[in-house]
């Protein structure tokens, strides 16, 4: 489900919410104030938002109710044709209630910034910074798409009038003007002759001692009410009128407007033609000018302290107030200029909606048009279009096409309109409507209509251009549209039916009236044919920038190492990650929490834990660990590395802390959308909420639910019982006799650590193990030496043979009693440098499997018994578990899961859930989680496809069989993978496995590094999706970083050529010796 941020709950924002809902999107509307309605919500003396504009208290809308109605919601018939602002707001209220929009509006939330998410190029997501107006706090949320609906009446424009700052009277922009009372008996100059200036002048003329109206160019005045009291837009805004050429429309319009008032005589006639600038809509100004309460003045030359000098040389002194009605500067300060740049009110938006240069069409500007007609239905059809683009149902054309269209429209605008900041988004009502409607597929087929429904045809073509016609067919079709078209005249008349007139009762009178009405219609038609054309030629052609790549919103469960890289990988592919982390910080198991641990139920590393894989092997593929970091990092340094990773790629803002996931279930439309309903628990308040996501990445790891074998008598044991999941430090076991059960890595680490604090540590093992040291000969990291591509060429039996030789070379496993029956590569080994030493000095005593516990001791299956045991440390691993997922999605049976490549459930109708990090590698898990995440993100972004279900099941079965054939039967050996083999396996799915043949020919140095050197993660960034320019250098400089931590004291150099040659031969010998000895390991 695409989550759309809607900025503003005015008329455009309200219809945007509804249109998003129609297309199955998830709208989240942010409104700065405490109510919807925008400019149309009049706020009086108790206005809590004085900086925001709203209508005058007296404002009446300039377009009739039928023309300004939303396309599937006609205004109530009893409402006035030209509604007062209160009734306009009531209409919006009915609209909100009818379509249930209220719940999607977040009041008292303003937007401070909207910026591209770091993975915008692939996901199109946006980071939206929201300010809580009540508390002043800010928060950031990431959205799949954004609809900017804050209007273009936000920042008042003040021309640079000389002396205005020195003027001592009151200065008010119409943006802040509300009522005329404070101007009673004052001399007031109104500067600007747009609609607000005209309305202010007319209103003030009834309160002030004198109102002056200053205009630079003059204007053409249109009355709301036409002949016979019919709304002028009902008469003029007709499809048939657009057939006339522009010159003819101007000619007829000028005639008609001068017929209403002689503009030349009134001194208001401009140089331009009626359709070359936006007119003033005002019924009363000529009357107020005629009675002298409004005196028209030319442009202001300058202000003085007490008066105004005009550019004709005239001067008006003793001016008490100036009302500046000079319009607005379009502005989107919360948007980067790279997204929407405004230059003198000029914007480069395709169809005035879509920025053409965005990599993903996930932001649209709604309502940024100045129509010859009503804006409400235009905002609505823009929103319908944008919603379908966001939903991936409609596509936009190429950038080149959009730029050509923008350039063409700018040129047409310059050719037609007076050069002015006001004439940058001018559109003709029906033309623009049709333009967007064609993109949507909702423009009526008039030829078919003529043949099938001639009455409707003539209503649409010869009648007013009502919005309902754009719901007759296509997406968003409304069954009531035809009736709304045919009954519009009834609703126009209805407000006047407050007294029933005497009817014309005879048939003759009816015939007469019919003829008379026909004559009136023809007269009106011919008289207004140009004026109607006043809404002609338009500018917006629908940019079907369909979000075939609609921004995918991904829930990421957990902010451990896997979750962090999952966020980044989503961002790389243009997805919108929303990461839920139960705790208050990232890092997962690697964030050590001490005595003040607020999350005792959650596991973390021991305080002493050192990572088992070297920094070069565990680095993410495009972010090498700092060279000064240790090769085997302490957990604090591991967390520091993760912190650097978070900071480098800006991941912090995508993590929602103290939010746990209670359930993840398929949305009702999952079969077609693949969406998931995620129930989230706020750990602070205990409240839960549900959100719908397009995809889910499960990154909570497989060290969540401790596994306790069913040891007889364990419940009766009276000493302390602790699973290593909860073990942190050894202090509590000082001088105690402790039994550690289990010989995995945690068991070995606990035994070694406790051996230094306890009076005796016992280590119980059922099968024994093979021990691998982190540090190999010559102090080299074992995985740097052993995990090489070339080594995988040997058959498994040979690898086992060489490994057993090498491991026994390190410690005689038979002698130590730790040798298992299985071969080294048939079970996961123990990584421990110190255990043989602790066994050798007796502080750790190896014991066989536990037979049973008593109240005070432990009996082993060899018959031995250890009494007076104070504590038992259970190091028996974990049960994989995903309790928040239905078993139908991921079923876990004795730690066995059926996932394609250990990532994707194979039977989902849509591949929109992936499990990350559910592998037990011979090597580091971080980069494997990363490549899994890269793959999953590309699958979610529909850039990579999964194979058929049959193929996936065959692969799963094959891997299970291979696992059973190779490994010891154990719950631990169900997700075992070989590091490079698995890396290659997923890399081939992604298309990022290096082409070694090509590399050998083009870059032999890199080839030998990749094939004969350690299997470093950086090689999977050398080519293909997600290519990193630094990958080659990272591969070639890895040895420098391995050595760097030791460069804390400079040794005496071998300065002679002979010594250098010797060292070269010596190092070569060392390399060959290491290679031969560790080739299998």
N, C-alpha and C positions, 0 to 999 in steps of 0.2 A: 504494500500500500504506500502510495506516494504521499509524503507528508509535506503540505504546502503552507508556508508562512504567508499570511495575508496582512499587509501593513495598512491598517486603517479600517474602521467600521462605519465609514460613510456609505453613501449609496453604492459606490463602486465596490467597496469592501463587502457589503452585504450580498450583492449579486455574485461576487466572486466566491463567497462561501458556498452559496447554493450551486453554482456551476461546478465547483470542485466536487461537491457531494453527488451531483448528477453523474459525474464521470468516475465515481468510485475512489476519489482521492480523499485524503484526510486534511481538512482545512484547520489551521490554527490561526485565528485572527487576533492581532494585537492592536488594541485601541488605547490611546493615551489617556482619554477621558473616562468618565464613569458611565457613559451611555453611547449608544450608536446614533447614527444620523449625520455625523460630520458637520458640515456647514449649515445643514438644515435643522439642526437642533439649536434653537434659539436659547441663549443663556443670558439672563438679565442681570440685575444688580448684584445677585449673589454668585456671579460667575467665578468659578474656581480656576478657570483657565483663561485669564485675561490676555495671554499671549497668543491664544488661538483665535482664529477668525470664526465668525458665524454670520448668519443672515442678520439684516436689520430686523428690528422687532416688527416692522411693517411690511417686510418683503413678501411679494407675491411672485410666484414662478412665472417665467416668461414663455413657457411652452404649455400647451393644453394637456389635460390629463390623459387623453387617448394617445397622443404622440409620445408622452413621457413615461407611459406605463412600461413595466417590464413585460417581456413578450408572452409570458404565460400567467400573468397576474394583472388583469385590467383593474384600474382604479374603481372603487365602488361607484355605482351610477349616481348616487346622491351627492358625491363630492363635486365641488365646483370645477368648472372647466379649467380655470386658472387658479390654482389652489394657493391659499395663504400658507406661509411656511409651517404653521401648526398642523394644517391638514396634510401637507407634504410629509411631515414627520409621522403623522398618524398612518399614512399609507405605508411608510417604511415599517412601522410597528406591525401592521397587519401582515406585511410580507415576511417579517421575522417570525411572527407567530405561526403563519401558515406553513412555512417550510422548516420550522424548528431550528432557526439559526442561532438563537441566543446562546446555546451551550458551547458554541465554537468560538465565542468572543472572550478574550481575556482583557478585562478592563484595567485601567490604570497601569498599563504596560506600554511604554514607548520604545521605539527602536533607535538605538544609538549607532549601530553599524550593521551593514550587511556585506560580508566579504566572502570571497570564494574559499571554500574548504580546500585544504591542501591537496586533496585528490580531485579537485574540480574538473580537471581535464578529462577524467574518465568517468566521474559520477555525476558531475554537474551540481553537487551539493553546495549549500551555502551555510556559513556560520553567521548566525544572527545574534547580536548582542542586545539584550532586552533590559530596560531599566524599569524597576518597580517604582512607580511614582509615589507610592505610599511610604515605602521605607528608604528609597534612594539607592537600594542595592541593585546590582546588575548581575545578570547571568547570561550564559551563552548556550544557545541551542543550535543544532544542525538540522537543516531541512533539505528535502529533496528538491524543492522548488520554492520560488518566491513570487508573489503577486504584489506589486507596489500599487497600492490603492489610496495613497495619501493625498491625491489631488494635486493640482498645480496652483492652488490659491493659498500657499503656505507662507511665502516670504514676500512681504510687501515691497514694491519697487518705488524708490524715491528718486526722481530725476534730480540732476545736479543743478538745482535752481540757484543762481547767485543770490546771496543774502538770506536764504531761508533760515539758516542757523541763527541769524541776527534778529529775525522777526520775533517780537516780544509777545505776540498773541498766542492763542492756543493752536497747536498743530496736531492734526489727527489724520491718520490714513483711514480710508473707509474699511480697511481690515479690522479696525478697532471701533469703528462707529457702530452704535446700537440704536440710540433714540435721539430725537432732536431737542428734548426739553432743555438741556444745558445751554443751548444756543438761542434761547428765547430773547428776542429784541436785540440781537447782535447783528453786526454786519459781517457776513461770511462769504469768503471766496471758495468756490469748489473748483479744483483744478483737475480737468480730465472729463471727457465726454463719453466714456463707456457707459455700460448699464448702471454700474454703481454710482458713477458721477451724476447721471441723469436722475436716478432715484433719490440720491441725497439732495440734489438741487431742488427737486420738486417737493420733497418733504420739508426741507428747511425753509422753503419759500412760504410755508404756512406758519412758521415760528419766528424766523429771523426778521429783523427790521429790513434787511435787504440781502438777497442771495445773488451772487454773481457766479456765472458759469464760464470758465475759461477753457477754450479749446484751440488747439494748434491747427487742426485740419478741417474741423467741422465733421458732420456725420449725416448719414441717412437715417431717418427715424421710421421705425415700423411700429404700428399699433398692434397690440395683442388681439384686439377685437376688430374683425373686419366687417364688411358690409353685412347687414341683416343680423348683426350680433354673432356671427359665426366666428369661431376661433380662426385667426389668420392662418395658422399652420394647417388646420384642417382643409382650408381652401387652397393653400399654395403647395404644401409638401405632397406632391403627387408624382407618381412615376411618369405619367404622360408628359408632364412639363419638362422632364429632363431630355426629351427628344429634341427640343429647340436648341440651336447653337447658342453659345454664351452671349454673343453680341445681341442676339434677339431677346434673350432673357433680360439683359441689362436695359435694353430699350424699353421693354414693357414694364419692367420694375420701376425705372425712373419715372415713367409716365404715371404709374399708379401711386408711387410715393409722393410725387409732386401734386398728384390729385388730392391726396390727403392733406398735405401742407406744402405750401410753396417754399421750398428750402432756400431758394435764392432770396426771396423777400425777407425771410426770417434770419437771413445772414448765417444760416447753418449749412448751406450747401457746400459740399466738399468738391475738390477737383476730381476725385476718383468716381468711378461708376458704382452703382449700388452693390454689385457683386464683387467688387474689388477690395472691400474691407468689411470687417465685421460691423454690422449696423448697431444702432441703439434701439432696444425694444422698450418703448415707453408710450403710454397712452396720454399722458398729462402734460408733458413738457411744452408742447406748442401752446397749450392753454395758459400755462404759468408764464411763458414768455409773452404771450399775448396780453396778459394783465399786468405785466411789468414786475411781478414779484420775483421773477428770474430774469436777470439781465445778462445777455450773452456777451462775453468779452473774448478778445483774441489771446494768443499765447502770452504767457508771463515772460517779461524780460528780466525783471529782478524784484526781489523783496527788499523793503526797507524795514526799519524797526516797527513801523506802525501801518505800513501800507504795501500796495502792490503796484508796480509799474508794468504796463503791458507793452508789447512790441509795436503797437501802433502809436505809441507815445502817450496814451492816456494813463491816468494815475488815479487809483482809489485809495484814499487815506482813511484813517480811523477804522481799520479792519480789525475786528476782534478775534477772528478765527479763520484758519485755512484748513479746508478738508482736501486732503490729497487723494485723488481717485485715479491714480496713474498705473493701476494694475499690479501685476506680480512678476517676480522673477521665478521662473521654474527652478526648482532646486531639489536635489536629492543628496543632502550632505552625508547621509548614512551610507551612500554607495560610492565606491571608488570611481574616479573619472574614467578608468579603463573599462568600466561596465556601462555607465551612462554619463556621458559628458554633455554638459549644458553650456552653450556658448551663445550669449545674448538671446536666450530662450530658444535656441535652435538645438534640436536633438536629432541624432541619427538613429532612429528606431524604424525597424521594418514594420510598415503599416501603423506606425506610432505605438507599437506594442513591444516588439522584440529587438533587443540589441543584436546586431547582425554578426558580431565578431566573437560571441561566446562559443567556446568549444562545445558546450551543451546548452540547448535551448530551455533553460530551467528558470529563467527570470523573465517576467513580463510586466510592463507598465500599463496599468488600466486607467482609462479616463483622461489620458493626456491628449485630448482632442478638443477643438473649439468648433462645434458643429453649427451648421445652419439648421437648427432643430434641437431636439432634446438630447441630453447626454446620457441619461439613465439607460435607455435600451442599447446605446452604442457601447457603454461600459459592459453591459450584459453580454453582448455578442463577442466583445473582446475577451471577456472572461470565459465564455463557452469555448472559444477558440483556444485560448491559453490552456484551459483545463484539458482539452483533448490532446494538445501537444504534450503536456506534462504526462498524460496517461499513455502516451505512445500510440495514440490512435490517429493522429494527424502529424504530418511531417512538414517542416519548413524547407524551402528551396535552398539552393547553394548560397554560400556567402556572396559569391559574385552576383548572383541574381538579386539578392537582397540589396546589395550596395547599388546596383543599377536602378532598382526600384526607388530606393531612397533618393538617389541623385536625381532621378527623373521627377520625383514629386517635389523635391526642393526647387528644381528648375521651374516646374509648373507653378509652384507657389510664388516664386519671384516674378514670373511672367504675368501672373494674374493679380496679385495683391500688392497693396501699398507696402513699401519697406517699413516694417515695424516689428518690435519684439512681440507684438500681439498676434501677428500673422505668420506664425511658424508651425502651427498645428491645426490650421483651418481645414475643415472637411465639409463636404456636402452630404447631407443626411442619408438619402436613399442610396446614392452612389457608394458611399462608404459602407453602408449596411450590406449592399449587394457584394461588395468586394470581399468582405470578411465572410459573408454567407457562402460564397462560392468555395472558399477554402474549407469551410465546415461541411459543405454539401447540404445546405439548408435553404439555398435560394430556390424559390418556387419555379417549377417548370411551367411557364405560362402557356406554351403551346399545348401541352397536354391538358392544362387546366381549361383552356378555351374549348377543347373538344369534350371534356368530361364534366365540367362545372362552370358553364359560362357566367352564371350569376356571380360566382366568386371571382372569376377572371375580371369582369368589369369593375367589381369592387376594388380589386388589387391594383388594376392598371389606371382606372379613371378616378378612383377614390383616394383618400389620404393614404400616405405611406405608413400604415400602422405597423408596429413591431410584431404583432401577432402572426403576420404572414410568414415570418421566419421560424414558425413552429408548425407549419402545415405539413412538412415532410422532412425526412432526414434525421440525423442524430438529435435527440431532444425533442422529437415530435410530441406535440401536445394535442390531445383529442378535442380540446375546447377551442383550438385556434380558429377553425372555420366559423364557428358561432360567434366568437369574439369579433372577427372581421365584419360579419354581417349585421351585428347588433350595435356597432360602435355609435351609429347615429342616435340610437335610443339612449345611450348613456350620455351623449352630448346634450340631449334635450332634457334628460331627467332632472337636473338641478332646478330647472325652471318650473317644474310641475308642482308648485306650492299652492297654486290657485287654478282651478279648472276653468278654462275659458268657454265661451259659448261655441259649440261645434257648428261646422257647416253641415247642415242636415240633409240637403237635397242632393240628388244624383248630379244635377246640373252644376251645382256649386263645386261638387267634387271634381267633375270634369274640368271645370274652369280652374280650379285650384291645381289640378294636374298640369294643365297647360301653363298656368302661371309659374308653377314650381319649375317646370322644364325650362321656361324662359329665364327664370332667375338663375337656374343652374348654368345655362349657357352663358348668360351675362357674366356671372361670377367667374366661370371658367375662362372666358376670353379676357376679362378684365384682370384676372390674377395670374394668367398663364405665365407671366414673367416673374411675378413675385414668388410663385410657387417654385419656379425654376431657381428661385433664390437658394434652394437647397440642391444644388446640382452637383456636377462634376466632383468626384471625390478622390480621396487619396489613399485610402487604405486597401490594400489588396491583401488577402489573408496569407500570412506566411505560414505555410503548413510546416512549420519547423517541428514536425512531430517528434515527440520524444520517443522515438523508437528506442532511444536509449534513455528513456525516462529515468530520472535519478532514483537509484535503488537505495532504500533505507535499510541498513543492516544492524540488527541487534547483535552485539558482541557480549558474550557472557563471561565476564572475568577480565581483570586487568593485570594478570600476570604476564610473564614473558610472551606467551602465546597470544594473549589478548592484545598486548601492545603492538606486536607486529601485525596482528590482524587489522587493527585500526589503520596502521600505515598502508597496508596492502589494499585495503578498501579505498583509501584516499587516492592511492596511485591509479586505481581503475575508475575513479570518478564516482565511487559510491559514497553514501552518507553513513558513516559508522556512528552508532550510539552504543557506547560501552557501559555496561552495568557492573559495578564493582561493589561487593558487599561491604568491604571495609572502607577506611578513610584514606587509603593510599594505594598506589599501584605497586607491582612487584610480585604479588602472589606469594608463593613459598619463599621467594628470595628476600622478602622484607622481614627481617628478624624483628620480632616483637618480644620484648623482655617481660619484666615483672609487671609492668603496667599494661599488659596486653588486654585490650578491650574485646578481643575475639578469641577467648580461650578454646572455643570449639573448633577453630580453624588451625590447620597445620602451618608450620613454617620451618625454615631451616633451624638446626641447632645454632646456638650462638657461635660455635667454633667451626661451623661447616665451611669446607673449602670445596670448590667445584671440581668435578671429576674429569672435566674435559678442558683442554687448554684454550686460552683466549682466542687464538686464531681459528680454531675449529668451531668454537661456540659463538663466534661473532655473527651478527646478521650480515647478509650478503652484500649490503652496500654501506655498512657502518663498522669498520674494523675497530676493535678495542684500542684505546690509546696505547701508544707504544710503551709508555712508562708503567702501565698496569702489569701486575704479575702474570705469568703464564697460566698458573692455576690460581685463580682469584679467590680471596676470602669473600664470604657472602656479602660483606659490606661493599666490596669493590664491584661485585656482580651487580648489586643494586645501583651503585653509582653509574655503572655502564648503562643500565636500563634508564636511569635518570637522564643521562646524556642523550640517549636515543629518543626519549620523550621530548626533551627540549629541542633537539636538532630538527625533528620532524613535526613539532607542534602538536603532539598527541594529547596533551593534558586536557584541552578543552572538550575533547570528545568523551571524556570519562565522567560518568555519573556515580559519584561515591555514595556509600551507605545505601545502595540500592541492590537488593538481591532479587533473583528471579525465582518466582514460586512455580510458575508453569509456562510451558511453551506448547501451544496447541495449534493445530491447523485452523486457519480462518475459514469461514463458511464458504468462501469462494476459492479455496486453495487449489482445486483442480485446474482452475483457469489462471489464477494469479500467482500461486505459490506463496501467498502471504501467510504470516504467522501471528497469532494473538499471544502476546507476551504479558504475563501478569507479573508486575513488579511490586516488591515490598519496600517501602521506605523504612529503613532500619531505625531511623531516628524517631519517627512518629508511630510506626507500626501500621500505618495505613497502606493500602494496596491500590494499585491502579492498573489499568490495562492499556496497552498500546499495540498497534498493529504494525508489523514490519514486513518489508518485502523479502527479507532473507535473515537467516540466523547463523552466526558462527559460535559454536559451543567451545569455549576456551577455558573451561573451569578445571581442566587437568584431570588426571586419573589418580590423584593422591588426595581424594576427598573423604572417602569413607574407609576408616581403618578396618582391616580384616582380622578377626579374632578366630583362630582355629578352635574347634570344640575340644579343648583339653579337659580331660576328666579332673574334677576337683578344683579347677581354677577359681570357681565362684567361692569355694570354701577357704581358699588361701587368705590368711589374715594379714599378710604383709601388703606393702604398696604395689599396686598394679598400674603400669603406665604403658600405653602404646607409644612407639617412637613418634607418632603423629603429634603427641602432646609434650614430648620430651624437649627441653630447651637447654638446660645447663646441668652439670653434674653435682652442684653444691649440695643439693638435698640428699645425696647418697654417700656423703662423706662417712668413711669408716664402716660402711654397711656391706653385707654380703649380697651380691646382686647376680641374678641369672638373666642373661639376655637370650631370648628365644628367637632364632632366625639369623641367617648369615648372609643376608643381602647387604647392600651398601650401608643402610642405616644401622643395621645390627652390628656390622663391623666397626662403624664409626663410634657407636655408643659403647661398645665393648672396649675399644681402645681408649676412649676418653674416660670412661668409668674406672678403667684399670689404674688410673692415676689418682683416684679419689676414694674408691671403695677399699674395703679390707680385702675383698676378693671378687673378681669378676669371672663369671662362667659364661661361656658362649656355646649354646646348644644348637646343633645343626642336624637336620634329618639326612641330608645327602652329601654334605661337604660342598666345596666350591673350588674354582680356580681363581687365584688372586693375581690381579694385574696391578702393577705399580703405576702411579701417575708418571713418575720420573724414570725415564729409561737410562741406559748407559750414556755416559758423558753429559748427563743432566738434561738431555733433550726430552721434551714432552713426548710421552709414549704415543699419543695419537698423531703427532706430527710425523713420527717415524713409521707407525704401523698402518695408518689409514691412508692408503695410497691407491690410486686407480690401478696401477700396474699389478698390485697384489691380488686384485680380484680376478686376474686371469688364471690363477692357479685353481685347480679343482679343490673342492671342500676338504676331501680327505688329506690332501697335501697341506692345506692351510692348517688343519687340525694337528697334523704331525709336527709341523714346524712350530706351531704355537705351544704345543705341549712341551716340546724340547726347551723352548725359551722360558716358559713359565716355571718349569721344574729347574731350569738353570738359576732362576731367581730364588726359588725356595722349593725344597724337595717336599712336594705335597704329600707324598706317601709317608715320609718320615714324620711329618707334622700331623699326620692323622686327618688331613683336610682334603685329601685327594678324593674326588667324586668318581662314580662309575662312568659318567658321561665324558665325552671329549670336550676340550675347551670351547669349541664353537657350537656346542649343543645345549647350552644354557647360558643365561646371562651371568657374567662373572662378578666377582667383587672387586671394586677399585679401592685399594687401600695400600698405602705405603708402609704402615706401621704395625699391622696386625702380626705378621711373623715375628717382629721384634718383641711385641708384648707377650706373645705366646712363648717366645724363647726365654724370656725372663720370668715367666710364670704368673705374671699379673693377670693374664687372661688364660683360663683353662678351658680347653675345648671339651665339650660334652656331646654325647649323642642326642637323639631325639627324646623329648619328654614323653614319659609314659603316663604320669599323672602328677597332680599336685596334692599335697596334704595341707593342713592348716599352717604348717611352719616350714615346709620344705618341698623338695622336688625329687621325684623318682624318675630315673631315665630308663630307656628301654634296654639298656645293657645290664640292668639290675642295680646299678649304682644309685646312691641316694645322697643328696645334699640337704642337710637340715639347717635350721636357724637362718633361713633365707629371709632377709629383710624386705627385698623388693624384687619384682619381676618386671623386666622391660620386654614388652612384646613387640618384636620387629618382624612381623609376619606379613607385611605389605598391606595392600589395599584391595578393596572390591571396587571395580569400576562401577560407577552408578550415575544415572541421569534421572533422578526422581522427578524432575520437572518436565521430562519428555514422556509422551505415551510410548508404551512398548511397541506399538505399531510403527513407530518412527525409528527408534533405536532400542533394540532389545538386547539386554546383557544377560548371558547365561554362563555362570562360572567364569566370568571375565572374558567370555567370547562374544564378539560382536561381528555382525555381518555388514561391513562397510567397504565400499569400493576404494581401494588404496588406503584403507583405514580412515577415510574422510567422508565419503558420501553414502548415505543410505540408498540402496539401489532401487527401492520400490516406490519412492516418492514420485507422484505425478509430475512434480516440478522440482528441479534440483536446487532448492533454495535453503537447504540446511546442510551445514558441514560441521564435522567434529575436528577440531584442531588440536594437535599434540598428543593424540591417542596412539602413540607408538613408543616402543622401548628400543632405542637404537644402539647399535655398536658405534657409539660416538655421541656427539652433542645433539640435544633436542631443539635448541633455539632455531638454528637455520632450517631444520626440517619443518618446524611449525611455521616458519616464515614461508617456505615454498608451498606448503599446504595452503596457507592463507592467500598467497599470490594466485594459486590455481583456483581456489574457491571464489576469490573476488572476480576473477575473469569469467568464471562460470556464471556468477550472479549478474555480471555485466553483459552476459550473453555474447562474450567475445570468444569463449571456448565452450565447446559442447562435450557432454559426457556421451559415452557410447551407449548402445542399447542396453536394456535391462538384462537381456540374456547374456550379453558380453560381460557385464559387470558381475552377474552371478557366477559365470564361469571363472572369472578372475578371482572372486572371493573364495570359491570352492578350491581352486588351484592353490591359492596361498594358504588356505587352511590345511590342505593336504600336505603341502610342502613344510608347513610349520610342524605338523604332527610327525612327519618323517624325520625332521632334523632335530627337533628339540625334545627335551624331557617333558613329559606330560605334567603340566603344572599351571595353575591359574596365572602364573607370572609370564608364561610363554605363550601368549595369545596375540600379542601385538609386536612381536620382535621383528626388527628390520635391520638390514645391513646398511650402514650409513650412505656410502656412495651409490650402491645399487638402488636404494630407495630414492635418493636424491635424483638419480638419473630417470627413474621411473616416472616421478611426478614432473620432472623437467621436460620429458618428452611430451607429456600432456600439454605443457605450457608452451612448448617450442623454445625453450631456453637452454637445452642441453647443447654444449659447445660442439661445433663441427670440427672434430679433431683432424680429419684429413685435410680440410681447408686450412686449418691452423698450422699444420705441419708445413704446408707449402708457403704460407704467407707470413707466419710468425713462429719459426722453429723454437726460439727461446721460450716463448709462452707455452708452446706445445709440450716441451720437455718438463716445464714447471708443472703443468696440469697433469700430465700422465705419470711422471716419475716422482713428482713432489707430493706433498700432503693434499688430500682432497678438500681443499679450502672452499668455503661457500661462495667466495667472490666469483668463481668461474661460472656460476649460474646467473651472473649479471653481464657477461661478456657480450651477449647477443640476445636478440629476441625481445619480447615484451618486457618492459622494466629494465632495459639495458642501462647500465651505469657507466659513465665515462671513466670513473676511477677504478673499475674492476681490474683492468690489466695491471695497473700500477700496484694495486693491493695484492695481487697474486705474486708479483715479482719482488715486492718489498716485505713479504711476510717474515722472511728470515731476519730482517733488520728489527722487526718488532719483537720477535722471539728473543733476540739478544739484548734489546734495549733495557729491560729491567735490571740487568746485571751491571750496567755501565754507571755504577755509583763510585767506583774507584778505577782510575786508569792504570793499567799494568804497563810494565816496561816493554816497549815494542821491539820486535825483531827487525832491526833496521837494515841489515845487509841483504843483498840479492839472494845469497845462499840460504839464509834463514827463511826468506820468503818462499823460495823454491821448495825448501824442505817442508815448510808449513803447508804449502799447496799439496805436495805429495802425501803428507801426513793426513791432512783433512780429507783428501780423496780416499785414503785408506780407511779412515774413520767412517766416511759415508758408506763405502762399500761394505765394511764390517757391519755397520748398523743395518744397512739394507738387507744383507744376507741373514742377519740374525733375527730381524723383526719383520721380514717380508710377509709372513702370515698374520702376525699380530697387528 
